[in-house]
Amino acid sequence: MLDKVNQLLQKTGLLKKGGGEDKMSKRKEKGLMSARERIEELLDRNTFNEIDLFVEHQGRDFGLDKQKLAGDGVITGFGKIDGRPVCVFAQDFTVAGGSLGRMHAAKITKVMDIASNMGIPVIGINDSGGARIQEGVDSLAGYGEIFYRNTINSGKIPQISVIMGPCAGGAVYSPAITDFVFMVNKLSKMFITGPKVIESVLNEKIDPESLGGARVHNEITGNAHFFAESEKEALSQIKELLSFIPSAWNKPLPEKKPKNPKTKKKIEDVIPEDTKLSYDIRDLIEILVDDSYFFEVQKLFAPNVTVGFARMDGKPVGIIANNPKFLAGVLDVDSSDKAARFVRFCDSFGIPILTLVDLPGYLPGIDQEHYGVIRHGAKLLFAYSEATVPTVTVIIRKAYGGGYIAMASKHLRTDFVYAWPTAEIAVMGPEGACNIIFAKEIAESKDPEATKQAKIAEYKDKYSNPYNAASKAYVDAVITPEQTREMIITSFDVAKDKQIVIKQHKHDSIPL
């Protein structure tokens, strides 16, 4: 027995060295963590249980039959984060560049199936040169099996991707289907190009940052959700994210002890009296949420809409808010996509949604029209309309035109809609409306400017206020700013056991 145990330990020790000590040393010289170190950093201490360590590749062509690839270039298993079970895989770039072959993919799909069957999150650490060319169509088949599982598990269990090196070609579609993508500055590379460009990037002949680095995907494409300056920071962000979301769609939300907001900021200091002046909605969020802590998602992308997680009365909530600091908080192509995707994630996993409204509408312009603002804007309307979780909306200042409807209005079946006395709910702003409605009267007046101002005041009194909407029950209550936090908490508590309408058809058809 002792000999067999020693033999096991010897084989295990050899396989855990990955591509060998030389390659591991080179990574350390570059300041990079190994695949195993990443798993150890991510999981609670001594909780990782590895599976399929002894799996070997099945390739026999182009010299593969003579190669021993430790674990076929990927480490898979399960462990715990903050005491909660998770499944994890980490590609090992020291083994054949972390390339994906049939058995490499089989290891990943097995751990994905375990996560799905057990109802726990799956976290993928991507660091690979792409498909293993020597295995031909088997590599492509492996990707297809992964993509299929990403799809059928969507909305069932949280799926998280972290890009810790190259993720090229077809490999990028797995992270794109998952719920959240984490990237590291000057390390992560995610792109689709031809073989020559991929080879040039891997050999550092082309700057990957300009092609598909962390900043590009966080700021421009929106393919990534979190930006980190180091591997450890990215892994820490994953732990923080998991603290807000359930382990599966039908499992309870992770609650904490309720805390009062700790910020010293006051609402009157944050929100300007003049509605033409901007402010940062995150300052208001800090005043409303527990411990004044807001975990923002996609902070660098489409900042005119702010989304993220917080807690109210100890319970997680998802927040979608117009941010007047950027483009006056308008909805456009990118912000509509960003908000709609976040609404659908929260709805999938039973996370209540709080919407804070302050926008002049959709962004006008030929570019937006050509980019498909109608189709993209419709996604947000669709996402809110189909949401079944508890929903609360607070209208802070402007709520004009289609933007008013799209931002979780009562007409989309939001559970509770509140408005501050400063709210302006109308088809358009008072000045624009008066220029159309009273154009002739203003033009024929002896004092056009005085007449115009009088008509603006008249319009505000009749329409551009919360009381007109409240009189028609489109707003449930007009509340003072100081009442806001308590009203939100109470409303979510009332709505927590709301009856969900079960669809009688197969599924919806969102305007993608």
N, C-alpha and C positions, 0 to 999 in steps of 0.2 A: 504493500500500500504506500509506504514512504517513497519508494522509487517512482511510483506513478504520480504522486503528488508533486515531487520535485520536477518530474518531466513536465507536468502541467504548468508549474510556476515558471520553468525555463522558457517554454513556448509562449506563455502569456507575456513574459517580460520582453521577449524578442519582438513580438507583434506590437506591443505598446510603444516601441521605439519608432514606429511609423516608417518613414523613408530612410531612417538611419541617423546616426549621431552627427554626421557631417552636415546633412541638410537641416537638422534641428539646430545646430550651432549657427548656421548661416541666418536662420530666421531670428535667432536671439540677437545676433549682431545688428540686424535691421530693427530691433526693438519690437519684433512681432511675437505674439503668443502662439503656442502650438494649439492644435485642435483640442487636445485634452486639457490644456490649461484654460482654454475658453469655457469648456464645460464645467470645470472645477470652479471657475470664477462665477459662473452663472448660478450654479446650484448650491443648495445648503450643504454645508461641510459633511463629507462622507456619506452622501445619500445617492451617489450615482451608481446605478446597476447597469453594466454593459451587457448587450446581447449581440450575437452574431460576430464576435471577435474573430472566430476561426473561418469565416466565410472566405472563399477564394474565387477569383475571377474564372470565367469559363472560356475566355478567348484563346484561340489556338493559332491564329494567323499573325503574320508580320512580326514574328518573334515573341509574341505574348506567352507562348507555351513555355518559354525559358525563363519568364519573369515571375518572381514572387512579389505580390503586391499586398502588403500588410492590411488586412481588413478590407481589401479592395478599395482603399482610399477614403473610407467614411466610417466614423464612429457613431454608433447608435445605442440608445438605451433609455432609461427613465430614472427620475430622481425627484427631488422636491425643491420648491422655491417658497420660502416663508411657510414651510410646513405643508404646502399643497402639492400633490403629485403633478408632474409634467412629463411629457416625452420630449426627447431631444435627439437631433443628429447634427454632426459637425464634419464637414468635408476636410480632409487632410491634404493640403497642397504638397506636402513632402512625398506623397505617394502618387506617382504618375500625374502630378499636377492637379490632384483631386478630380481627375477626369471621371466621367460617369459612364460606366458600362452596365451590362445586364444585372450582375449581382450587386453592384454598388446601388443601383436603383431598387433592387429587391430588398435590400436592407432598409432603405428609406421608407419604402411603401409598407414594409412590415411594421415599423414603429408608428407610421401614420395610422395604420389599421388598429393598432393597440390603443392609441389615443382616442380614436373614434369610438371603439367598442367600450372603453372605460369611461368615456366622457371627461377627458382632461385635455388641456392645451398641448399643442405640438409646436416646438421651436426649432427652426432650421438655421444652422450657421453655414452660410454659403461661402466657399472659397475654392473655386474650381475653374480650370481652363476650358470647361465645356464638355461636349460629347467625346467619348473615347473613340477616335476615328478608326482604330484597328478593329473595333467590334461592329462597325457598320450599322446596319439597321437595328441591331439589338440595343444600341445606345439610344436611338430615337424611340424605340418601343418603351425603353425605361422611362424616358421623359414623359411619354404619353400616359403611362401608368401613374406617374406622380401628379400630372395635371388633372387627371380624372379624379383622383382622391382629393386634391385641393378643392375641386368643384363640388363633389358630393358632400364634403365636410363643411362647406361654406355655410355659416349661420348655425352650425351644429356645435362645433368646438372652436375656440380661438386658435387661429393659425398665425404664427409670427415668424418673419424672416429677418435675419440680420446678415448684411453683406460685409464680409470681412476680408475681401480680396476681389479677384475677378469673378464676374457672373456674366458669361458671354453667350451670345447666340440664343438658341432655344431655351437655355437654362433660365433666362430672365422671366419667362412666363409663369413659373411657379411662384416666385415672390409677388408677381403682379396680381395673382389670384388670391393670395393670402390677405389677412386683415390689416396687418401693419408691417411696414418695411423700415428697418433701421440701417443707417449708413454712417460710415466713419470718414471724416475729412482726410483727404490725401491717401486713403487706403482702399476704400470701396470703389469698385468699377463695375458698372452695369450698362451693357450696350448690346445692340444687334447690328452686326456688320458682316462683311465677307471674311473668308479665312485669312487673307493677307493682312487686313487691318487688325483682326484678333491677334494674329501672330506678332504684329508690330507692337501692339499694346502690351502683350505679355512679355515681350523682350525690351520693354521700356523705350521704344523708338518713337512712340506717339504719346503725348500727354493725355492720360485717361480722364483727367479732370475736365478738359474741354469737350471730351466725347461723351462721358457719362459718369462723372464723379459724384460724390455725395452732395456737393453744393448745387450742381446742375439739377439733380433729381429732387432736391428739397425745395429749390427756389423756382425752377422753370417748368419742369415736366409734371411735377406733382406725383411722380412714381414712388417717392419715399415720404415717410411720415415723421421721421426723427433724425436729427443731425447731431453727431457726437464728434468730439475732438480726439477721442481715444477709444480703444477697444473696451477698456474697463468702463468708461462712461456709457457706451452703448449697452453693455450688459446690465449696468445699473438701471438704465432707462427701461429695459425690458421688465426688470423686477418691479419697478414703480408702476408700469402699465398694468401688470397682472394684479396689483393690489386694488385696482378699480373694477375689474371685470370678473365675471363668474367663470368657473372651470368648464362649463358647457351651457347650452341654451336653456336647459331645464333645471339648472342648479342655482342655489341662492347667491345673491350678491354679497361680496365680502364687506361686512359692515365694521365700523370702528366706533369708539366712544365719541359721542357728539362733542363738538368744540365750538365756541363762539368765534366770530371773526377776530383776528388779532391786529388788523391794520388800524392805524390811527387816522386814516383818511376819512373824510366825511362826504356824503353824497353832494351836498351843496358846493363843495370845493372841487368835485370831480366833473359835474355836469354844468357847462356854461349856461347862463341865462339866455344868451343870444344863440338861437338855433342854427345860425350860420357858422358858429365856431365849432371846431372839432374837439374831440377828447379821445382818450384810449379806453375802450370798453373794458379792458382787463382791470383797470382801476376800480370800476364798478363791481366787477365779478369778485374781486378781493373783499369788497365790503359785504357781499351777500353770502359767501360760502364759508364753511367750517375752516377755522384756522387760517383763513384768507389764502388757502392753497389751491392753485389752479394748475392742473397738469395739461398743458396745451399740446394739441396734435396738429401737425403740418403748420408749424408756426411761421415758416419762411415762405410758404406758398399761398398765393391769393389772400394776403393779409387783410383785405377789406371785409372778410368774414373770419371770425375767430371761433374755433371749435376746440373742445377738450373735455377733460373730466374734473370733477370736484366732488366734495361731499357736502350734504346738507342734512343736519341732524344725524350725522354719522353714516348716512347712506349715500352710495355713489349716484351721481347724476351726470348725464351728458349735456353739455352746454353748446348751443349754436347762437352766435351773436353777431350782428352787424358791427363793424368797427369804424366809426366815423373818422378815425385818425388816418385811414387809408381810403382814398377815392370816395370820401364821404359815406363809406359803408355800403356802396351800391352792390347789387348783384350783377355779375357778369358771367362769361363762359366758365372760367376757372373756379370762381367762388361758388357757383351753383353746383358744379361737380363735387367740390370739396364738402359742401354742406350736405348734399344729398347722400353721399357715401357714408358720412358720419351718422346721419339720421338712421340709415338702414342698418348700420352696425349696431347701434344702440337698440333699435327695435328687435333685431335678431336675438340679442342676448338679455332682453328684459331690463334694460337700463332706462329709467325715466328721463325724459327730455325737457330741458328748460330752454326757451327761446327768448332772447332779448332783442327787441326791434328798434332800430333807428336808421332808416335809409330813405333816400329820395326816389327809389325805384330801381329799375334795371338800367344798366349803362347803355346810353344810346350811341350810335355811330355806325358807319358803314363797315368798319372792321369787325365789330361785334356781330353785326347781321351776317356777314360773310362767314364768320367762324361758327355760326349756328347757335346764337344766343337763345333762339326760340326753343330749339331742341334741348339744349343744356339747361335752360331755365325750367323747362317742363319736368326735368328729372327731380328737381326740388319739390315742385308741386306734387308730383307722384309719390315721392318718398314720405312726405308728411301725411298725405291722404291715406296711405296704406298702413301707417304706424298704428300699433295696437297698445303700446306701452303708455303709462301715464304721461300726459303732456301739459305743460303750463307755459303760457306766453305772457310777457310783460312788454307793453309798448312804451318806450321811454320818451321819444320825441317824434320824429317823422316816420310816417307809414303811408307812403304814397303809391298809388297805382297798383300795377301787378305785383310789386314788391310787398305791398301790404298783404295781399292774398297769399303769396308764396311763403312768407315767413310765419307759418303756423297760425294762420288766422282761424277764427271760429268756423268759417265756412269749410275748412278742411277737417273739421271735427276735433279740433283741439279741446281738451277737457275743460281747461279754465283759461280765459283770456282777461288780463288786467291791463289797465292803462293808467299812466300818471296824469296829473292835470296838465302837464306840458305836452301831452301827446297831440299830434296833428294827423288825423286820419282823413284822407281825401284822395281824389283821383290824381291830383297833382298839387304842387305848391301854390299858395295863394296868389303870388304875383303872376305866375304863368296862367293860372285859371282866369284871373281878371283880365289879362291881356286878350283872352279869347272871348269870354262871356260879355265883357263890357267894352269891347274894342270901339264900337261906333260911338257909344256914349262918351268915352274918354276923348276920342278924337274931336268930337263936336263941342266939347266943353270949353268954356272961356279960360279955365285953368286946368289943363289936362293932368298935371302932376297931382294937384290937390284932389281932383276927382278920382284919380287912380288910387291914391292912398286911402280915400274914403271907401272905395269899393273893396280894397284889400281888407280893410278892417271889417267891413260887412261880411265878406266871405269867411274870414276867420271866425266871426261870431256865429255864423250859421253852420259852417261845415268843417272848418279846419280846427277841430277840437275833439276831445274824447266823448263829449256828452251826446252828440248826434248819434254816434255809433252805439253808445250805451242805451240810448232811448229805443233802439231797435233790437236790443239784446245781442248785438254783435260783440260787445264788450261786457263781461260779467260784472265788473266793478271798476270804478275809478278809485284808485288808492293813493295815499301819500307815499312818497319815497321811503319814509321810515317804516312803513308797514310791509314793505316788499318781501323781506326775508321770511318773516313769519307767515305771510300769506302763501308763499311758495311752499314752505315746509308743510303747512296745514293741508294745502291742496294736494300735494303728492301723497300725503297720508290717507286722505279721503279716497284718492283714485287708485290706491295700491292693489285693490281687489276688483278692479273694473272688469265687467264681462266682455270677453273678446268675441267678435263676430267671426265665426269659422267660414272660410270661403267654400263655396260649393263647386268651384271649378278647379282646374289643374293648377295653374299659377298665373300670376299677372304677366304683363308684357310691357315692361318699363321702356320708355323711349331712349335707348342707349345711343 
